[in-house]
Structure formats: C-alpha cells, structure tokens
Amino acid sequence: MDGTIEVLIDKCILSYDGKNEYFSCGNSFGSGKHVCLRLNDVLALKHHLKAGTLKSHLVLHYVVQGKGKALRTKDCIITGEADQHLRLKDAVETILNSFHRPKRLAVFVNPNSGHRKAVNIFHNVVEPLFKLCDISLKVVETERPGQPTELLENYDLRHMNGLVAIGGDGMFSECMNGLLLRLQKDAKVDYNNPDATLSASTLPIGIIPAGSGNMLAQYLHGTIDVETAAIKIILGDHLLANAVSVHQGRALSSYAGLIVDFGLCGDMMKDCEKFRWLGPKRYKIVPLGTILKRKSVYVEVEFIPEEPHKVRATHKSRKFARQMSLPAARYQFQKAVLRLNSTPEFAEDQKFWLKETGHVYGIDSYVVTQKEKDGNLVPYFGDDALHVWLTDKCSFSSHVSQLSLLQQQKPGCWDFKFIREIRCRGYRVKLPCSPYYIDDCGEKKLKKPLYINCDGEAMPVEYPEFDVRLHHNAVSVFGRVG
Ligand SMILES: Nc1ncnc2c1ncn2[C@@H]1O[C@H](COP(=O)(O)OP(=O)(O)OP(=O)(O)O)[C@@H](O)[C@H]1O
C-alpha cells in the first residue's frame, strides 16, 4: 500500500491500511482498519466540498444484511483532499455504471392499497433511496383501478429502465397487465387468441409491498420489508417470470403473475370485496364464511400436459435490458428475439389434449410454482409448466385441514386423496352443467357468474367456458430469490 486507493472489481472497494495520509475513514470503518466491501453492495458515493477550502469528504452508502432476509443501508465518511476524492468518486462511478442498474423508473403508487400507507412509504422510504442513487423517477399516484393499464398504453417506454408498483399484488398485476398488453399491441400480437405467442417483456417490474396481499414481495425477497424491496430494485437484479392469460368469450380477460384460482378461492375474493370497509382484516375473517358455504361445480378440464423432453431457456437473471417499442416494420427481428422465451402455439396440438372431469370445489393454478426445500416450500419463477390442482368433493374437516396447511405454505398441503394434480402448458375449463342463457349476440352466458381469484382480484367468469395459458418467461421482475 502506498497511500493510494485500491479499487478491485468484484472484491473490494477501498483498501485502506491506516498509514494513508490523505484519507481517514470514520464511522464503521474506523481508523487503521482494513476494509473489504463487495462492490455490488455499494449504493452511492457522494462528494461534499467544504466551502473555501480544499478539504472535502466523501460519504459511502452501502448495503448490509439486516435481520433475517432484510437489507439495510449504512454509510461511512471518508475525509481527505478534494482532488483525491474526485478521483475515487470517478473510479467508483465508472464501476457502478458498469452494473447496469436502473437509472430511470416509472413509479405507480396506489394510495388506496392495504392500510393506505403507500404514498407515505414512497415519500419516506423509497424516494429518498432512489434519489440517493440518482435514479430519476416519473411518479403517478393512481386515482382508480385500471389507470396503470390506460397510462401504459401510450407510455414512452424507450428511456425507462423499469416499472415500479407501490401497493399490493393487485397493483403489480395491474402494471404487468398494462405492460404486457401494450407490448402485444406494439408487436401486433392477437392477444385475445389464447394460442398466440406473446411478445415477452424485457423491462423489469418491481414491487414495493404496501398492500394487503404482498405475496410476490415475500416470494422474491423472503420478506415484505419495504427498504429491502427498494434496495433490490436499485441493485437491478431481475429474473424472468411466467405469466398466465385468462380468456373467455373469445377475448383476453386478464394476465396473472401469481395465481389463477377458480371456484372456492374466487368466491373468497368476491366475498372479501363486499367487506372492503374492514380493510386488510377482511382477508382473515371473510374466507371462513366462504368455506362454510362451499359449493362444488361440475367441470370438464381439457389440458395440454407439460412436455418433459422440452428444454427451455433457464430462469436465471439476464442482463439488464431496455424495453424496445419499435414500429411494426422494424419490429421483426426484435420480435423474433423476444418471442424465444414465450410459450403457446399449441392450437395445432389438439390431439395431445387430455381431459379430467368431475365435481370440484376449485381449480387452483400457481403461476409461480413451489418446490420443497429443507421442509419448506420455496418459490420457483419461470417453471416449464403450470401447476394446477383440482379439489374434488371431500368432507368439510379434511378440506379445512388441507386449506390450513396451504395457508401456512406447508409441504404436503396438496397431498390429499381428494386433490388431483396436473402440470400443463394451459387448460380449458368447460362448465356444461352451469345454467346459462343466450344473449342478444347469440353467445352463451352463465346465468350467475362464477369467480376466479386472479392475482388477488375477483374476476367474474361469465361464459360457460374459459381458457388459461402459460406464457413462459414472459415478464421480467426486479429481485432475486434466496
Ligand atoms: N386509486 C385507486 N383506488 C382504488 N383502486 C385502485 C387505485 N389504484 C389502483 N387500484 C386498484 O386496486 C387494486 C388492488 O390494489 P393493491 O393490490 O395495491 O391493494 P391491496 O390492498 O393489496 O388489494 P385490495 O385492495 O384488493 O385488498 C388493483 O387492481 C389496482 O388496479
């Protein structure tokens, strides 16, 4: 060491041996202490010049492991001469820029999420962290459901490095729907057709948990801590995740990134909606009433089983990429690349369809599947198939036991003899025994709608038939499991 700063990529940011006459490190580093900090944990290095002198100090902001899976920020003051500091700052900034972290984000805040704290969470926790890291923000406080989708339809995505939803799973889903729909329109994909291959998104979406349902944040970060979620977005890691499309009446009803539950769980969501005034507490109380009045429905489920031999792209994080929204004529090459990872095109495989029938309480599909690890279930994004469970008629007590295991996310929660398991690329549900009428357009419509829980929102099933399709790696999500 000759009293200069050593910057070693991927290993350590400052090498300081205490003899250095230009720099003295305060706070956590302590004078004379050799410090090793992973460059990837550095958030920012800020330069502060003392007026009228050559003296300046640098503040190094970095990430440390908090309790459990939580991440926290810490800072450290480095004193010394201004010119030395500027050199260090330049060096560090060059390295941080090479990490492809987001620089511009579109943020959608749902002020009505959960305990209505999303706006405060944004201003008090998220915004200061993003500003610290020089991320420029375009912020929209939503005024009504559906607004993110409307805004994203004409949003200039070219200079954005990602979207951020501040709210619950429903808000994330809404942003994902808006983005996917916009991309299909740009790419002229017939998104109403269940068998169309989607144009996959390269623009990551992040979630800052502020809702009543924060399952996605829990899956991604192992915690619903807000600061952790914001830090993960800043660090820019992202993974590829699946999306599912739900279609009825020859039209797309919605995309989902987490769950599509028909029957009991759909009814639960519908019932919870009626008790919105109870706030997030309604999700603890209302479902009990729905279970008590559970009803089965006769279904025919046709599905394309997963192909064990088919090797798909990995679900690992890929390099940060900007979403390109090119005019159709220039889109061909881009589309070819983006579509590599998306799924369907299986209308022609009709002969491979299998069928399950019977009276069921529900059909539950997990878009983010779960794998058992050390006695717990861990989320698996980008699985090759959709995991679907049919719950057949069973005694009330066995059903309650199964549902309570499910609620605790315990392995074995699906190992009941009244549960049939399917892994497939998509499925069609027919409801031949549910009463219907013919509407003015000659379409069969259910007399009484049934419900799907689509990412935590109750979605009515109005037709006696609906389709669900998996779109492999169709979205990119900020975060990293584990
Ligand atoms: N300003 C708004 N007022 C009401 N609803 C909104 C508003 N902005 C967005 N939404 C919609 O609210 C729904 C639920 O949002 P979110 O998931 O953030 O909240 P939540 O508290 O977890 O869910 P829920 O309110 O359903 O319990 C989303 O579908 C979203 O589109």
The ligand as an SDF file (V2000), in Angstrom:
LIG
                    3D

 31 33  0  0  0  0  0  0  0  0999 V2000
  -56.5240    4.9220   -6.5640 N   0  0  0  0  0  0  0  0  0  0  0  0
  -57.0660    3.7120   -6.5800 C   0  0  0  0  0  0  0  0  0  0  0  0
  -58.2390    3.4730   -5.9470 N   0  0  0  0  0  0  0  0  0  0  0  0
  -58.7730    2.2420   -5.9230 C   0  0  0  0  0  0  0  0  0  0  0  0
  -58.2240    1.1560   -6.5090 N   0  0  0  0  0  0  0  0  0  0  0  0
  -57.0660    1.3280   -7.1520 C   0  0  0  0  0  0  0  0  0  0  0  0
  -56.4360    2.6050   -7.2210 C   0  0  0  0  0  0  0  0  0  0  0  0
  -55.2860    2.4650   -7.9060 N   0  0  0  0  0  0  0  0  0  0  0  0
  -55.2060    1.1700   -8.2710 C   0  0  0  0  0  0  0  0  0  0  0  0
  -56.2800    0.4890   -7.8250 N   0  0  0  0  0  0  0  0  0  0  0  0
  -56.5650   -0.9530   -7.9940 C   0  0  0  0  0  0  0  0  0  0  0  0
  -56.6800   -1.5690   -6.7230 O   0  0  0  0  0  0  0  0  0  0  0  0
  -56.4450   -2.9650   -6.8590 C   0  0  0  0  0  0  0  0  0  0  0  0
  -55.7880   -3.5390   -5.6210 C   0  0  0  0  0  0  0  0  0  0  0  0
  -54.6050   -2.8790   -5.4040 O   0  0  0  0  0  0  0  0  0  0  0  0
  -53.4630   -3.4070   -4.4360 P   0  0  0  0  0  0  0  0  0  0  0  0
  -53.0990   -4.7730   -4.7680 O   0  0  0  0  0  0  0  0  0  0  0  0
  -52.3970   -2.3600   -4.4830 O   0  0  0  0  0  0  0  0  0  0  0  0
  -54.1110   -3.3090   -2.9990 O   0  0  0  0  0  0  0  0  0  0  0  0
  -54.3860   -4.4130   -1.9230 P   0  0  0  0  0  0  0  0  0  0  0  0
  -54.7190   -3.6770   -0.6870 O   0  0  0  0  0  0  0  0  0  0  0  0
  -53.3420   -5.4460   -1.8100 O   0  0  0  0  0  0  0  0  0  0  0  0
  -55.5840   -5.1250   -2.5510 O   0  0  0  0  0  0  0  0  0  0  0  0
  -57.0350   -4.9810   -2.1690 P   0  0  0  0  0  0  0  0  0  0  0  0
  -57.3230   -3.5200   -2.1220 O   0  0  0  0  0  0  0  0  0  0  0  0
  -57.7220   -5.7050   -3.2890 O   0  0  0  0  0  0  0  0  0  0  0  0
  -57.1170   -5.6540   -0.8530 O   0  0  0  0  0  0  0  0  0  0  0  0
  -55.5980   -3.1040   -8.1250 C   0  0  0  0  0  0  0  0  0  0  0  0
  -56.3060   -3.8790   -9.0560 O   0  0  0  0  0  0  0  0  0  0  0  0
  -55.4350   -1.6990   -8.6420 C   0  0  0  0  0  0  0  0  0  0  0  0
  -55.5990   -1.5960  -10.0220 O   0  0  0  0  0  0  0  0  0  0  0  0
  1  2  1  0
  2  3  1  0
  2  7  2  0
  3  4  2  0
  4  5  1  0
  5  6  2  0
  6  7  1  0
  6 10  1  0
  7  8  1  0
  8  9  2  0
  9 10  1  0
 10 11  1  0
 11 12  1  0
 11 30  1  0
 12 13  1  0
 13 14  1  0
 13 28  1  0
 14 15  1  0
 15 16  1  0
 16 17  2  0
 16 18  1  0
 16 19  1  0
 19 20  1  0
 20 21  2  0
 20 22  1  0
 20 23  1  0
 23 24  1  0
 24 25  2  0
 24 26  1  0
 24 27  1  0
 28 29  1  0
 28 30  1  0
 30 31  1  0
M  END
$$$$
